[in-house]
Amino acid sequence: MYDSIGLNLKALLESIDKIILYSKEFSDADDFYHDQKSFDASMMQFVVIGEIITRLDEKFKASTPHIPWQKIKDFRNIIAHDYFGIDADEIWDIIHHKLVPLKHDIRELLR
């Protein structure tokens, strides 16, 4: 399954891993937010994730409705267009409660 879908899913995993790496040394949202390099790098990876999702085939996304593709893409748009309105606590929650399950789901799709 290493067609374009497989390659895009692998790219999603790479971006998720980068976000986890960039945020792992922080104890809370406030510390993470105030480390500009780590926070900005993570935000860029969320944008990349949204861009990758736009490249995924619509039939494929429809066949995997347990993954909230549209919500993830919409989140990318919020970051890209309302960067200064981003809530660090919301980002922290997404990183710690949504990314690992998403990573697991994507790995399952690659099997």
HUSULTA-V307078 format. One line per field, one symbol per residue. burial: # if it has 9 or more other ideal C-beta (glycine too) atoms within 8 Angstrom, else .. A space follows every 50 residues. Layout:
burial=???
This chain:
burial=....#########.######.##..#..#.###.#..##.###.###### ###..#...##..#..#.#..##.#####......#.#..#####...## .##.###..#.
